[in-house]
């Protein structure tokens, strides 16, 4: 279950480990190298950097990263602290041993026993302590319900129960088992004797994933007898953009073990909802953070002016916070400058008959609820600037399908349109730069699908560039 967050975390781990190895080598060289015993740190940095030392540093870093990966220190598994410390000890010891052997072979005075002993001690302690601290922090975050993935298990056989129990026994994994899906079968009596909830049968599966937050589905069904049902469920998940997994040991072999992505007591064959462009997604998230921070700083005067104008021209709060549907149908609070009267959402019921948009969305060109400065804020899209804070929080992205109100989502009739919720919503998108409110709803959804299917960092950059003239022209704003 590789996610963008995990990819970024592993990348940071590798960068940190490289810095630890380099730092350990540097300190060991300054403190214990006989040849520079009388040399200060400043003199060492100024004089002792040579091609040989750079080669030693680079070789040690690359060797450490290679061995760490070989010992599984970057894999998606939660080892006990003791086991992880042992793996780190193996990696640092083997790295030190190889450096010592290389030093003997090349007659290098740099790799003296004291130098290598200091390097081994510092690198081992620093890496072990850093991993323990990070593990503790991540566990506390997950135990408090943050960064949790919601899993639905299809099947109620012993393997499904064992898989669910393994996830529940390890809350630090960050997975919450919603429950099970299955039909009546001779062995279901054993399942009903447990505390595990049976949420629906196969016929009710589609309705469940339509209205509930489901990040991933794990299929644990007997392939021989229930292949049609498993295939249909996988197809429904694909249609709505939900990642699907299948337990890899389909044939319950005793000796031969399939190789797949590891998770807890078993491994999974993954059917991703979209191409797993992990590096590109990591770049996208980094771009979101950097650009949103820069824009918040640059737009601070605009924030202040807009807030003053709203406060001077109408009663009520400056901000309008609306619950909308976000990634995988999670409800998020989206921030905007208030452009309407305070009770605008309640008054919408009274003017539903005036809706000018087709489909489930609600749009009126000259909405009577808009306040004095609201029309200007909407025309210039200044009302949406506070969503930069949503981007910074991670609820939204700079580019992605627009987050829709709960009222609009409930009006969806075609399941393929729900796939738009399989990625993080954004401030701008293809719909935003192609006419916005002037576009028919079905075409809007097609543009969202086009964005998902052809997404790349380059496409995001193109959309961001195209957004600027679209905003200045006020194209399709309402």
N, C-alpha and C positions, 0 to 999 in steps of 0.2 A: 504494500500500500504506500507507494512512493508519492509524497505530496511536495508542493513547492516549499512549504515551511521546512520539511525534513531535508530537502535538497540544500536549502540555504544553511540549515543547522550543520549539516555534514561539511559543507564548504567552509563555514566558519571554524569548525573543528579542525579541519586540515590546515587552515591558515594559522590558527592558534598553535597547533602542534608544531608547525614549521618555525614559528616564532620561538616556541619553547626550546626546540632543538638548537636553533641559532644562538639563543640567549645562554643556554647551558654550555655550549661550546665556547662562547665568548668569555663567560665568567670563569670557566675552568682554565682557559688559556691565560687569563690575567692573573689568577690566584695561584695556579699550580705549575705553570710551565717554567722549568728551570732556566730556560734561555731568556726569559723576560722577567725574571724574579724582581729585578731592580727597576723595572719600567713601570711608570704610572699608566693609569687607564688612558689618559689623554695622549700620552706618547705612543701607547700601544695602537690606539685607533689611528694615529697619524702616521706611524711608521711600519707597523707589522702587517698591514694588509698586502698580501702578495698573491700571486697566482696560485701558489701551493695552498695557502690558507683558504682562498676562495674555493678551490677544488674540494678541500676537506669539508668545508661548510656545506657546499652544494651536495656532495656525495652523502653526507650524513643526513641531510634533510630528505633527499629523495629515497634513501635507504629506509629511513624511519617511516615515511608515508607508505612505501611499498609493503614493509613488514606489518604495519598497523592494519593495512587493508587485508593482508594475508591472514592475520589473526582475528579478523572479523570485528575490529574496533569501530568501523564505520557502518556496519550493517544495522538494519532495522530490527534489533532484538534488544530486549531488556534483560541483561545479565544481572546476577547478584553482584553486590559490591566486591565481594571476595573474588569471584570469578573474573570480573573485569580487571581488578588489580593484578591478578595473576597473568592475564593476557597482556596488560601493559608491561609487566615485569619481563615477560618473555620477549616482547618486542624491543624494549630498551637493552636488555641483556644481549640479545642477538645482534643488535645494531652496534653495541660497544665491542662485542667480540670480533665482528667483521672489520671494524675500524682498527682494532688492535692488530689483526692479522694483516691488514693492508699496510699498516705502519711498519710491521716487521719486514714484510716483503719488499717495500720500497725504501727501507732504512730511514724512515721519517722520524725526526726527533720531536716533532709536534705531538705525535700520539704516544706520549709517555704514560706509564702506568698511573701516576697520580692524576694526570690530565684526564684520562679516560675514566678513572674512578669517580672523579668529581662530576664529570659529564653524566655518567650513569646515575649517580645519586640524585643530582638536581633534576634531570629529565624525568626520572621515575616518579619522584615525589610530586613534582609540579603537575604532570599529566594525570596522575591518580587523583590528587586533590581537586583539580579543576573538573574532572569528570564526576566525582562525587558531589561537588557543589552544584554543578549543572543538573545532575540527575535529581537532586533534592528539590531544586527550584522548579523543574518541569513537573515533578510528581505533585508538588503542592499546587501548581497551577491547574493540573488536570483534576486533582481531587476537589477543587473548588468549582468544577464544572466549566472551566475555560479550555479552549482548544480541544473540544470533545467531538468525535465523529460518531454519528448515529447509524447503527447497523441493524438491518433486518435480515433474519435468517430464514431461508425457505427450506423446510424439512423439519421433522420432529424425531428423527431416528437417533440412536445412541451417539453417533458421530456428531450430529448437530448439537446435542446436549453437551457433549464433552467440549466441543469448540466454544460454546457459549460460556460454560463454566470456567474455561481457561481465561476468557476475557474478563469475566466478572471477578475472578480471583486476583487479577492484576489491573486494578483501576488506574495505575500509573501509565498503562499503555495508551490511555486516552480514548477508549472506545466504550460506547454505551449501547448495550443490546436492547433494542426496543421490544423485541419479542419474536414470535415465530409465525410462519405461514405454512399451512398444510391442509390436506383434505382428510376425511375419515379413512382410516386404514386399520387393519387388525391389531397392530402394535401401539396404537395411539393411547391405549389405556395406561401404559407405563408412563407416557409423557404427561397425561392428565394428573398423575399422582405427584407431579413436581410443582414447584411454585412458578414455573415459567409460563408467561402469558401466550395463549394462542390468539393472535390478533385478528386473523381472517383466514378464509380458505382461498383456493386458487382463483375462484370467481371474484372474490372481493379484493384481490391484490391490486388491481388497477386503481380502484377507488381509494385505496389506502395511500398509495404513493402519490396520488393527485393532491391530497390534502394534508399530508404529514411531512415533517422534515425527515428525509431519508438520504443520508450521504452515500451509503454503500449497501449493496445486497449480496449476501453470501448464499449460494445455492448448494444445498447438501441433500440432493435427491438421488435415489437409485436410478442410474442412467438407463438400465434395461427396460424397466417398467414405466418410468415417468419421463422419458426423453421429450415427448411432445410438450408436456407442461413446463419442463425446464427451459426448452427452447423458446416457448411463448413468453415466459417471464423475462428471459434475457433480452428478447426483442422489445418488450414493453419498457424495460430499463433503458435500453439504447435509445428508444424514441424520446424518452423524457430526460435523457442526459444523466442517468444515474450509473455510477461505476458498479460493475458486477464482478463477483469473484466466485470461483468454483474450487472446493477443496481438491488438492492435486492428487491425493492418494485414492483415486477412484476405484482401484481394484483391490485395495487393502493388502498389498503384497508384504511379505514378511522381511525380505532381504533387500530387494531393489527399492530404492527410494527416489522418487522423481525430484528433479531440481526445479524449484520455482521460487517465488518471492516468499521469504520466511515471515511468519507471524505466529507467535506463541507456540502452541504444541503442534501445529500443522503448517503446511505451506499452501499458498493460494495461486491458482491460475487466474489472472486478472483480465477482464474485458473492459478496458477504460472507456469512459463516456466520450473521450476526445483524445487525440494523439498526445502521448505523455511528453510534451516538450518541456522537460523540467528546467533545463538551463534557461530557456527563453522566458518561462514563467517567473523564474527567480529574478531575471533582469527586469521584467515588467513590474514586479513588486518593488524592487529597488528604485526604479524610475518613478513609481507612484509616490514613494516616501520623499525622495529628493525634490521632485517637481512641486509636489503639494506644499512642502515646507517653504520653498522659494516663493511660490505664488502667495502663500499666506502672508509672508513678510512684505512682499511688494504691494499686495492689495490691502494692507492694513489701513491706509488712509481712506480707501473706498469703503471698507467695512465701517469705519467711524462715521463717514458722511451719510451713508445709507441708514445707519442706526439712528442718527440725529434726525434725519428727514422723516423716518417712520414715526419716531416718538413725537415729533412736533405736529404731524398731520393727522394722527389717528390714535385712539385709545387702545391700549392692549400691549402685549409683549412685542419685543423687536423680532424675536425668532418664531418661526413656525416649525414645529417638530411633528412629523407625520410618520405613522407606522407603515412601512412598505415591505414588499416581499423581496428578499435578497437571495444570496447563494444557497442553492438547494432548498429553497422555499423557507429559509429562516426569516423571521420577522426582524427588521432593523429599523432604527429611528433615524430618519433622514432630516437633515437640517436645511432650512431655507430662511431668507428674510421674509417676514410676513408681508404679503401683498394684498390680502383680503381682510374683510371684517373678521372680528374675533370668532364668531360662531359660524364661519363659512361652511364647515363640514356638516353641521346640522341643517343649514339652509339649502344644501345641495339637493336634499330630498324634494324640496318644494319646486325646484327648477329642473328636475330630471327630464321633463317633457321638452325642454329647450335644447337638449343635447344635440350637437351638430356633427359629432363624430360617429362613424360606423364601428361595429364591434363592441367590446365590453368597456372601452375607455370613455371618459367623460370630458368633453371639450366644448367651450362656448367662446366664440371670437370676442364678443363684447359682454363678458361675464359681469352681471350687476353687483357681484360681491367684491370686486376689486376696489381697493381704496385709492386715495388721491395719488400717491406716488407709485402705487403698485404696477400700473400700466407701463411706466418708464422702466422700473426695475425688471419687469418681465421682458420687455422689448429688447433690453440690453443684456439680458441673462445675468444681471447682477444679483438677482434673487437666489441664484443657485451657487454663488460663490462659497457660502458656508459649507457646502458639500465637500470642500477641500478637507475639512476636519473628518468627514466620513472616510475619505481616502486615506488620511493619515492613520485612522483607527484600524483600517483594514476591512471595514464593512463594504466599501466601494473601491473602484479603481478609477483612474482618470478616463479610461476608455472601456466601454462595455455596454450591454443592453441597459436601457434606462430602468431603474427600479420602479415597479408599479404599485399603486395603492392596493390594499387588500380587497377593496370593492371591485377593482378592475380584474384582479386575478380570479376572483370567484366567477367572473363571467366568461372565462375561457371555455371554449367548446371543443377545440381540436388539441389532441394530446401532443402532436409534434411541436406545437407552439410552446409547450412547457419546457422544452429543452433549453430555452433561453435562460432558464434559472439554474442551469448546470455550471455557469461561470459567474464570477463576481460582477455585479452591476456597475455601471460607470456613469460619469458626469456627461460624457459625450459619446457618440457612436455614429454608425453609418446613417441611421435615421436622422440624427441631429444635423448632419451636414448635407442631407439630401432633401430638405424641405420641411422636416418636423411635422407640425400639425396639418400641413397640406397633403400629407401622404395617407392613403387608405390603410386601415389597420392590418389587413392581410399582407400588404406590401411591406409594412413596417416589420411584421414578424419574419417575412422572408429575408429582409435585410439583416435582421438579428442572426438568422441561421447562416446567412452568407458570411457574416463576421466570425461566427464560431468555427465554421468549416474551413475558413481561409486565414485564421488568425496567425499573426506573427508580430514581433516587435516593430518591424518595418511598417506594417499596416497601422499599428497604433500611432506611430509617429506621423504617418500620412494623415490620419483622421484628426490628430491634434492640430496639425498645420492648417487643414481645411476648416477647422472649427473657428479659427480667428476671423476670416472674412465672413463666415456664415453668421457669427455673432454680431459683427459690425453692421452687416446688412439687415439684421433682424429677420432673417429668412424663416418663415413659417412659425414665428413666435406667437404664442397666444396665452 
